[in-house]
Amino acid sequence: MAAAVGCALFDTAVGRCGIAWTADGLVQAVQLPETSDARTLARMRKRCGDVPESEPPATIVRVIERQRAALAGQRDDLIDVPLDWEGVPPFHRRVYEASRRIAPGTVVTYGEMARDLGEPGAARAVGQALGHNPFAPLVPCHRILAAQGASGGFSAEGGARTKLRLLEIEGAVLGPHGPASSTTERR
């Protein structure tokens, strides 16, 4: 994995997120808010090491601006943001790349994702991969749900509440017990 050279915290509509980047301008990690800045940094640094906080380069500033807008409800799939894939297991990368193709406000189930990947029966493996997502929400793991539209797990602070909040921001149609029927609309 390329060494991260810097990281920063930034304010969003859902709280202070974190981002770390490489010398090549790749995003190495993104972190949704934890209960404190220190916890947000600590969780993000599990992927990128003890990288210092610093002023982000212009390319990362643009990613931060787009991420802020997306977390405020602007439709942007952020699929073109370059990520540092080094060290990401091949199956996880396939899951993350497929997740990035799910349009904002749209959901699929873990089982649908597994079938789309040509791995029927791997719904649990999809969930495990998403639980290790170092790029949330640039890799929008919140758009993948359990069977029958149940929220399923979510490893960010606040768990399923945070997942549902992100879906609400995106305008996902939510039923009385969580997201309505899933769809596989992709970009």
GUTOR-914045 format. One record per residue: residue number from 1; x, y, z of N, C-alpha, C, O, CB in turn; residue in one letter; chain. Coordinates in steps of 0.05 Angstrom, whole numbers. Glycine has a CB too. Example, Ala and Ser with C-alpha at 12.3 -4.5 7.8 and 13.67 -1.06 7.14 Angstrom:
REM residues 2
{pt 1 {264 -114 156} {246 -90 156} {264 -66 156} {285 -66 169} {226 -89 181} A A} {pt 2 {257 -45 142} {273 -21 143} {258 1 157} {268 23 161} {282 -12 114} S A} 
***
This chain:
REM residues 187
{pt 1 {17 -23 0} {0 0 0} {18 25 0} {37 26 15} {-19 0 24} M A} {pt 2 {11 44 -17} {26 69 -17} {23 83 10} {1 82 22} {17 88 -41} A A} {pt 3 {44 95 19} {42 109 45} {26 134 43} {29 150 25} {71 115 55} A A} {pt 4 {8 137 62} {-7 162 64} {12 184 72} {31 179 88} {-31 160 84} A A} {pt 5 {8 208 62} {26 230 69} {12 251 86} {25 268 98} {37 243 44} V A} {pt 6 {-15 250 88} {-29 269 104} {-58 260 108} {-68 243 95} {-28 296 90} G A} {pt 7 {-70 274 128} {-98 269 133} {-110 295 144} {-96 312 153} {-102 246 153} C A} {pt 8 {-136 297 142} {-150 320 152} {-178 313 160} {-190 293 151} {-151 343 130} A A} {pt 9 {-189 329 178} {-217 327 186} {-232 349 172} {-221 371 167} {-221 328 217} L A} {pt 10 {-257 344 166} {-273 365 152} {-302 363 161} {-313 341 165} {-271 363 122} F A} {pt 11 {-315 386 163} {-343 387 172} {-362 380 149} {-357 387 126} {-349 415 183} D A} {pt 12 {-383 365 156} {-404 358 138} {-431 360 152} {-432 365 176} {-400 329 126} T A} {pt 13 {-452 356 137} {-479 356 149} {-483 334 169} {-501 335 186} {-500 354 127} A A} {pt 14 {-466 313 169} {-469 291 188} {-448 291 209} {-447 273 226} {-469 264 173} V A} {pt 15 {-431 311 209} {-410 313 229} {-382 315 216} {-380 318 192} {-410 289 248} G A} {pt 16 {-361 313 233} {-334 316 222} {-324 289 212} {-320 270 227} {-315 327 244} R A} {pt 17 {-318 289 186} {-308 265 173} {-277 268 171} {-266 289 175} {-321 261 145} C A} {pt 18 {-264 246 164} {-236 246 160} {-229 236 132} {-244 220 120} {-222 229 181} G A} {pt 19 {-206 244 122} {-195 235 97} {-165 234 98} {-152 251 110} {-205 253 73} I A} {pt 20 {-154 213 86} {-124 210 84} {-117 206 55} {-133 194 40} {-114 186 102} A A} {pt 21 {-94 215 47} {-86 214 19} {-57 206 16} {-41 209 35} {-91 241 5} W A} {pt 22 {-50 197 -8} {-23 189 -15} {-9 212 -30} {-22 232 -37} {-23 163 -32} T A} {pt 23 {17 209 -34} {32 229 -49} {22 232 -77} {25 253 -90} {62 222 -48} A A} {pt 24 {11 210 -88} {0 210 -115} {-28 222 -117} {-40 223 -139} {0 182 -126} D A} {pt 25 {-39 232 -95} {-66 244 -95} {-89 224 -93} {-111 231 -99} {-69 260 -119} G A} {pt 26 {-82 199 -86} {-103 179 -83} {-115 181 -55} {-101 186 -36} {-93 150 -89} L A} {pt 27 {-141 176 -53} {-153 175 -27} {-147 147 -15} {-154 127 -26} {-184 179 -28} V A} {pt 28 {-134 147 8} {-127 122 21} {-147 113 41} {-151 89 46} {-100 124 34} Q A} {pt 29 {-161 132 53} {-181 125 73} {-200 149 76} {-192 172 73} {-169 117 100} A A} {pt 30 {-225 143 82} {-245 163 89} {-259 152 114} {-264 127 116} {-265 169 66} V A} {pt 31 {-267 169 132} {-279 160 156} {-304 177 163} {-302 202 164} {-260 160 180} Q A} {pt 32 {-326 164 167} {-350 178 176} {-345 187 205} {-327 175 218} {-375 160 174} L A} {pt 33 {-360 206 215} {-355 216 243} {-358 195 264} {-376 178 263} {-374 238 248} P A} {pt 34 {-340 197 283} {-342 181 308} {-351 200 330} {-359 223 324} {-315 167 315} E A} {pt 35 {-350 193 355} {-359 210 377} {-341 233 383} {-348 252 397} {-363 193 402} T A} {pt 36 {-316 232 373} {-297 254 377} {-278 255 353} {-275 235 338} {-282 251 404} S A} {pt 37 {-264 277 350} {-244 279 329} {-222 258 333} {-213 246 313} {-231 307 328} D A} {pt 38 {-214 254 358} {-193 235 363} {-201 207 355} {-185 192 343} {-186 235 393} A A} {pt 39 {-226 199 360} {-236 173 351} {-238 170 321} {-233 149 310} {-263 166 365} R A} {pt 40 {-247 192 308} {-249 192 279} {-221 188 267} {-217 171 249} {-261 218 268} T A} {pt 41 {-201 203 277} {-174 199 267} {-163 172 273} {-151 159 256} {-156 221 280} L A} {pt 42 {-168 162 297} {-157 135 305} {-169 113 287} {-154 96 278} {-164 129 334} A A} {pt 43 {-194 114 281} {-207 94 265} {-196 95 236} {-191 75 224} {-237 97 265} R A} {pt 44 {-193 120 226} {-182 123 199} {-153 114 197} {-145 102 177} {-185 152 190} M A} {pt 45 {-138 119 218} {-110 112 218} {-105 82 220} {-83 73 216} {-96 126 240} R A} {pt 46 {-126 67 225} {-123 37 224} {-115 29 196} {-100 9 193} {-149 23 233} K A} {pt 47 {-124 43 176} {-117 37 148} {-91 51 140} {-75 38 126} {-140 45 130} R A} {pt 48 {-87 75 148} {-65 91 136} {-42 96 155} {-22 109 147} {-76 117 127} C A} {pt 49 {-43 86 179} {-20 90 197} {-22 117 211} {-42 132 207} {6 87 182} G A} {pt 50 {-2 123 226} {-2 148 242} {7 172 225} {26 185 232} {17 145 266} D A} {pt 51 {-8 177 205} {-3 199 186} {-10 226 200} {-30 227 213} {-18 195 160} V A} {pt 52 {6 247 195} {0 272 208} {-23 287 195} {-28 284 171} {25 290 207} P A} {pt 53 {-37 302 212} {-57 320 201} {-42 342 186} {-22 353 195} {-76 332 223} E A} {pt 54 {-53 349 162} {-40 370 146} {-60 383 127} {-83 373 125} {-16 359 131} S A} {pt 55 {-51 404 115} {-68 418 95} {-71 400 70} {-50 393 59} {-57 446 88} E A} {pt 56 {-95 394 62} {-98 376 38} {-90 391 12} {-94 415 10} {-127 366 36} P A} {pt 57 {-79 375 -7} {-73 387 -33} {-99 393 -48} {-120 384 -40} {-55 368 -50} P A} {pt 58 {-97 409 -69} {-121 418 -84} {-138 395 -93} {-163 397 -92} {-112 434 -108} A A} {pt 59 {-126 373 -102} {-143 350 -111} {-160 339 -89} {-183 331 -93} {-125 328 -123} T A} {pt 60 {-149 337 -65} {-163 327 -42} {-184 347 -32} {-205 340 -23} {-144 319 -19} I A} {pt 61 {-177 373 -34} {-197 394 -27} {-222 391 -44} {-244 394 -34} {-184 423 -30} V A} {pt 62 {-218 385 -70} {-241 381 -87} {-258 357 -79} {-282 357 -80} {-232 378 -117} R A} {pt 63 {-244 336 -71} {-258 312 -61} {-274 319 -36} {-297 311 -33} {-239 288 -55} V A} {pt 64 {-262 334 -18} {-275 342 7} {-300 359 0} {-321 354 12} {-256 358 25} I A} {pt 65 {-297 378 -18} {-320 395 -26} {-343 378 -37} {-366 382 -30} {-312 416 -46} E A} {pt 66 {-336 359 -54} {-356 342 -66} {-369 324 -45} {-393 319 -46} {-344 325 -89} R A} {pt 67 {-353 314 -26} {-364 297 -5} {-383 313 13} {-404 303 21} {-341 285 12} Q A} {pt 68 {-375 338 19} {-393 355 35} {-420 359 21} {-441 356 33} {-380 383 40} R A} {pt 69 {-419 365 -5} {-443 369 -20} {-460 344 -21} {-485 345 -18} {-437 378 -49} A A} {pt 70 {-447 321 -25} {-462 295 -26} {-476 290 1} {-498 280 2} {-444 272 -34} A A} {pt 71 {-462 295 23} {-473 290 49} {-494 311 57} {-507 309 78} {-451 290 70} L A} {pt 72 {-497 332 40} {-518 352 44} {-541 347 25} {-561 362 24} {-507 380 40} A A} {pt 73 {-540 325 9} {-562 318 -8} {-558 322 -38} {-576 315 -54} {-586 332 0} G A} {pt 74 {-535 333 -46} {-530 337 -75} {-524 309 -87} {-509 294 -76} {-506 357 -80} Q A} {pt 75 {-536 304 -110} {-531 278 -124} {-504 278 -137} {-500 292 -157} {-554 273 -145} R A} {pt 76 {-486 263 -127} {-459 259 -138} {-450 231 -129} {-447 226 -106} {-439 282 -128} D A} {pt 77 {-446 214 -149} {-439 186 -142} {-409 184 -134} {-401 163 -123} {-444 168 -165} D A} {pt 78 {-393 204 -139} {-365 205 -131} {-349 182 -142} {-327 176 -132} {-363 206 -101} L A} {pt 79 {-359 169 -163} {-346 145 -173} {-319 151 -186} {-302 133 -189} {-364 131 -194} I A} {pt 80 {-315 175 -194} {-290 182 -208} {-267 190 -188} {-245 195 -197} {-294 205 -227} D A} {pt 81 {-273 191 -163} {-253 197 -143} {-233 174 -141} {-241 151 -136} {-265 203 -114} V A} {pt 82 {-207 179 -146} {-187 158 -146} {-181 148 -118} {-174 163 -100} {-162 167 -160} P A} {pt 83 {-183 121 -115} {-178 109 -89} {-152 92 -90} {-144 82 -111} {-202 91 -81} L A} {pt 84 {-139 90 -67} {-115 73 -65} {-124 45 -59} {-132 39 -36} {-96 84 -42} D A} {pt 85 {-123 28 -79} {-133 0 -76} {-112 -19 -65} {-118 -42 -59} {-143 -10 -103} W A} {pt 86 {-87 -10 -62} {-67 -28 -52} {-74 -38 -24} {-83 -23 -7} {-39 -13 -51} E A} {pt 87 {-71 -64 -20} {-77 -76 5} {-106 -84 9} {-113 -96 29} {-69 -57 27} G A} {pt 88 {-123 -77 -10} {-151 -84 -8} {-154 -112 -21} {-146 -116 -44} {-170 -63 -23} V A} {pt 89 {-164 -132 -7} {-167 -159 -18} {-184 -158 -43} {-203 -142 -46} {-180 -178 3} P A} {pt 90 {-178 -176 -63} {-192 -175 -88} {-223 -177 -86} {-237 -162 -100} {-183 -198 -105} P A} {pt 91 {-233 -194 -70} {-262 -196 -67} {-274 -170 -56} {-294 -160 -65} {-271 -220 -49} F A} {pt 92 {-261 -158 -36} {-270 -133 -24} {-270 -112 -46} {-289 -96 -48} {-252 -125 -1} H A} {pt 93 {-249 -110 -62} {-248 -90 -83} {-271 -93 -102} {-283 -74 -110} {-221 -92 -98} R A} {pt 94 {-277 -118 -110} {-300 -122 -128} {-326 -112 -115} {-342 -100 -128} {-303 -152 -134} R A} {pt 95 {-330 -117 -89} {-353 -108 -75} {-354 -78 -74} {-374 -65 -80} {-354 -119 -46} V A} {pt 96 {-331 -65 -68} {-330 -36 -66} {-335 -23 -93} {-349 -3 -95} {-302 -27 -55} Y A} {pt 97 {-323 -34 -114} {-327 -23 -141} {-357 -26 -149} {-368 -7 -161} {-309 -37 -162} E A} {pt 98 {-369 -48 -143} {-398 -52 -149} {-415 -32 -133} {-434 -22 -143} {-406 -81 -144} A A} {pt 99 {-407 -28 -108} {-422 -9 -91} {-421 19 -102} {-440 34 -101} {-410 -9 -62} S A} {pt 100 {-398 27 -114} {-395 53 -125} {-413 58 -149} {-419 81 -156} {-366 58 -133} R A} {pt 101 {-422 36 -162} {-440 39 -185} {-469 41 -177} {-486 46 -195} {-436 16 -203} R A} {pt 102 {-476 39 -152} {-504 42 -143} {-509 72 -141} {-496 86 -127} {-509 27 -116} I A} {pt 103 {-529 80 -156} {-536 109 -156} {-545 119 -129} {-558 104 -114} {-558 114 -177} A A} {pt 104 {-539 144 -122} {-548 156 -97} {-579 153 -95} {-593 157 -114} {-540 185 -95} P A} {pt 105 {-588 146 -71} {-617 143 -66} {-628 116 -74} {-652 111 -72} {-632 164 -81} G A} {pt 106 {-610 98 -84} {-618 72 -93} {-606 51 -74} {-584 56 -63} {-609 67 -122} T A} {pt 107 {-619 29 -70} {-609 8 -53} {-610 -19 -66} {-626 -23 -84} {-624 7 -26} V A} {pt 108 {-593 -37 -58} {-593 -65 -65} {-590 -81 -40} {-582 -70 -19} {-571 -72 -87} V A} {pt 109 {-595 -107 -41} {-590 -124 -18} {-563 -137 -20} {-551 -138 -41} {-613 -145 -15} T A} {pt 110 {-553 -147 3} {-528 -162 3} {-530 -186 -17} {-511 -191 -31} {-522 -172 31} Y A} {pt 111 {-553 -199 -17} {-557 -222 -36} {-556 -213 -65} {-544 -227 -81} {-583 -235 -29} G A} {pt 112 {-570 -191 -71} {-569 -181 -99} {-540 -174 -107} {-532 -180 -129} {-587 -156 -102} E A} {pt 113 {-526 -161 -89} {-498 -154 -95} {-482 -180 -100} {-467 -181 -119} {-486 -138 -71} M A} {pt 114 {-485 -200 -84} {-471 -225 -88} {-477 -237 -115} {-459 -246 -129} {-478 -245 -65} A A} {pt 115 {-503 -238 -122} {-511 -249 -148} {-499 -232 -171} {-489 -243 -190} {-541 -249 -151} R A} {pt 116 {-500 -205 -168} {-488 -188 -189} {-458 -192 -192} {-448 -188 -214} {-493 -158 -181} D A} {pt 117 {-445 -201 -171} {-416 -206 -172} {-410 -235 -182} {-387 -243 -185} {-404 -203 -145} L A} {pt 118 {-432 -250 -188} {-428 -277 -197} {-422 -296 -175} {-410 -317 -179} {-407 -278 -218} G A} {pt 119 {-429 -288 -150} {-423 -304 -126} {-448 -309 -110} {-450 -302 -87} {-402 -289 -109} E A} {pt 120 {-469 -322 -123} {-493 -327 -108} {-487 -343 -82} {-470 -361 -83} {-514 -342 -125} P A} {pt 121 {-500 -336 -61} {-494 -349 -36} {-472 -335 -20} {-466 -344 2} {-486 -377 -40} G A} {pt 122 {-461 -313 -30} {-440 -299 -16} {-449 -273 -3} {-434 -255 2} {-417 -292 -36} A A} {pt 123 {-475 -272 4} {-486 -248 16} {-471 -241 42} {-465 -218 47} {-516 -251 22} A A} {pt 124 {-465 -261 58} {-451 -256 83} {-423 -245 78} {-414 -227 92} {-449 -282 100} R A} {pt 125 {-409 -256 58} {-382 -247 50} {-384 -218 41} {-365 -202 46} {-370 -265 28} A A} {pt 126 {-405 -211 26} {-409 -183 18} {-411 -165 42} {-398 -144 44} {-434 -180 -1} V A} {pt 127 {-428 -173 61} {-431 -158 86} {-405 -155 101} {-399 -133 112} {-451 -171 104} G A} {pt 128 {-389 -176 102} {-363 -175 116} {-344 -156 102} {-330 -140 115} {-351 -203 118} Q A} {pt 129 {-344 -157 76} {-327 -138 61} {-335 -109 66} {-318 -92 71} {-328 -144 30} A A} {pt 130 {-361 -104 66} {-371 -77 71} {-365 -68 99} {-361 -44 104} {-401 -76 66} L A} {pt 131 {-364 -86 118} {-357 -80 145} {-328 -71 149} {-321 -59 169} {-362 -103 163} G A} {pt 132 {-311 -76 129} {-283 -68 129} {-278 -46 109} {-254 -40 103} {-265 -92 123} H A} {pt 133 {-298 -33 99} {-296 -12 79} {-280 12 90} {-289 26 108} {-324 -2 70} N A} {pt 134 {-256 17 79} {-240 39 88} {-246 66 75} {-233 86 80} {-210 33 84} P A} {pt 135 {-266 66 57} {-272 90 41} {-301 101 45} {-310 117 29} {-268 83 13} F A} {pt 136 {-315 93 66} {-343 102 70} {-343 131 76} {-328 140 93} {-357 86 92} A A} {pt 137 {-360 147 63} {-381 139 44} {-373 142 15} {-391 140 -2} {-405 156 50} P A} {pt 138 {-348 146 8} {-340 147 -21} {-347 120 -33} {-356 119 -56} {-311 153 -24} L A} {pt 139 {-343 98 -19} {-354 72 -26} {-379 70 -9} {-378 65 15} {-333 48 -21} V A} {pt 140 {-402 74 -22} {-427 77 -7} {-439 51 3} {-460 42 -7} {-448 91 -25} P A} {pt 141 {-427 40 23} {-436 15 35} {-464 18 48} {-478 -2 52} {-416 4 56} C A} {pt 142 {-472 42 53} {-499 47 65} {-521 40 45} {-544 37 53} {-501 76 74} H A} {pt 143 {-515 37 19} {-535 31 -1} {-540 1 -4} {-557 -7 -20} {-526 42 -28} R A} {pt 144 {-527 -15 12} {-531 -44 11} {-545 -53 37} {-536 -47 59} {-504 -59 7} I A} {pt 145 {-568 -67 34} {-585 -73 56} {-588 -103 59} {-581 -119 42} {-612 -61 53} L A} {pt 146 {-599 -111 82} {-605 -140 87} {-631 -147 71} {-643 -130 59} {-609 -145 117} A A} {pt 147 {-638 -172 72} {-661 -182 58} {-686 -167 67} {-688 -158 90} {-665 -212 62} A A} {pt 148 {-706 -166 50} {-732 -152 55} {-729 -123 64} {-746 -112 78} {-747 -167 76} Q A} {pt 149 {-707 -110 55} {-704 -82 61} {-695 -75 89} {-695 -51 96} {-729 -68 55} G A} {pt 150 {-689 -95 105} {-679 -89 132} {-652 -75 130} {-637 -80 110} {-676 -114 150} A A} {pt 151 {-645 -58 148} {-621 -41 146} {-596 -58 146} {-576 -51 132} {-620 -21 168} S A} {pt 152 {-595 -80 160} {-570 -95 163} {-550 -80 180} {-557 -60 192} {-558 -101 135} G A} {pt 153 {-526 -89 180} {-506 -76 197} {-494 -52 184} {-498 -47 160} {-484 -96 203} G A} {pt 154 {-480 -37 201} {-465 -13 191} {-444 -7 212} {-451 -3 235} {-485 12 186} F A} {pt 155 {-419 -6 203} {-397 -4 223} {-391 24 232} {-375 28 249} {-373 -16 211} S A} {pt 156 {-403 44 220} {-398 72 228} {-412 77 255} {-431 63 263} {-408 92 207} A A} {pt 157 {-402 98 269} {-415 106 295} {-445 110 290} {-453 123 271} {-401 132 306} E A} {pt 158 {-461 100 307} {-490 102 305} {-503 79 291} {-527 76 290} {-497 128 290} G A} {pt 159 {-486 61 279} {-496 37 266} {-518 42 246} {-516 60 228} {-506 19 286} G A} {pt 160 {-540 27 248} {-562 28 229} {-575 55 227} {-584 63 206} {-583 7 236} A A} {pt 161 {-576 70 250} {-587 97 249} {-571 115 230} {-583 130 214} {-586 110 277} R A} {pt 162 {-545 113 230} {-528 128 212} {-533 120 183} {-535 136 165} {-498 126 219} T A} {pt 163 {-535 94 179} {-540 83 152} {-566 94 141} {-567 104 118} {-541 52 152} K A} {pt 164 {-587 93 157} {-613 103 148} {-612 134 144} {-626 144 126} {-635 96 168} L A} {pt 165 {-598 148 160} {-595 177 157} {-582 183 130} {-590 202 117} {-578 189 181} R A} {pt 166 {-561 169 123} {-548 173 97} {-567 168 74} {-566 182 54} {-523 156 95} L A} {pt 167 {-583 147 77} {-602 141 56} {-624 163 54} {-632 170 32} {-616 114 61} L A} {pt 168 {-632 173 77} {-652 195 77} {-640 220 63} {-654 233 47} {-660 202 106} E A} {pt 169 {-615 227 69} {-602 250 56} {-602 247 26} {-606 266 12} {-573 253 67} I A} {pt 170 {-598 222 17} {-597 217 -12} {-625 216 -25} {-628 215 -49} {-583 191 -17} E A} {pt 171 {-646 216 -8} {-673 215 -19} {-683 187 -25} {-701 183 -41} {-675 231 -43} G A} {pt 172 {-671 167 -12} {-681 139 -16} {-709 138 -5} {-715 149 15} {-662 118 -2} A A} {pt 173 {-726 123 -19} {-753 119 -10} {-753 99 13} {-746 76 9} {-772 110 -34} V A} {pt 174 {-762 109 36} {-762 92 60} {-790 84 67} {-808 101 68} {-748 106 83} L A} {pt 175 {-794 59 73} {-820 49 82} {-823 51 112} {-804 61 125} {-825 20 73} G A} {pt 176 {-845 42 123} {-848 45 152} {-829 28 169} {-824 34 192} {-876 36 160} P A} {pt 177 {-816 8 157} {-798 -9 171} {-770 -8 159} {-754 -27 161} {-807 -38 172} H A} {pt 178 {-764 14 146} {-737 17 133} {-741 21 104} {-763 28 95} {-720 -8 138} G A} {pt 179 {-721 18 88} {-722 24 59} {-743 6 47} {-747 -17 54} {-695 19 46} P A} {pt 180 {-757 18 27} {-777 3 12} {-763 -18 -6} {-738 -22 -3} {-794 22 -5} A A} {pt 181 {-777 -30 -23} {-765 -51 -40} {-740 -40 -53} {-738 -17 -62} {-785 -60 -61} S A} {pt 182 {-720 -58 -55} {-695 -50 -66} {-696 -50 -97} {-714 -63 -108} {-672 -68 -57} S A} {pt 183 {-678 -36 -108} {-676 -35 -137} {-647 -37 -144} {-629 -30 -128} {-689 -9 -149} T A} {pt 184 {-641 -46 -168} {-614 -49 -176} {-606 -28 -197} {-588 -33 -213} {-608 -77 -187} T A} {pt 185 {-619 -6 -197} {-612 16 -215} {-582 23 -211} {-574 28 -188} {-630 41 -212} E A} {pt 186 {-567 22 -232} {-539 27 -230} {-531 50 -250} {-546 56 -268} {-523 2 -237} R A} {pt 187 {-509 61 -245} {-498 81 -263} {-478 69 -280} {-466 82 -297} {-486 105 -248} R A} 
***
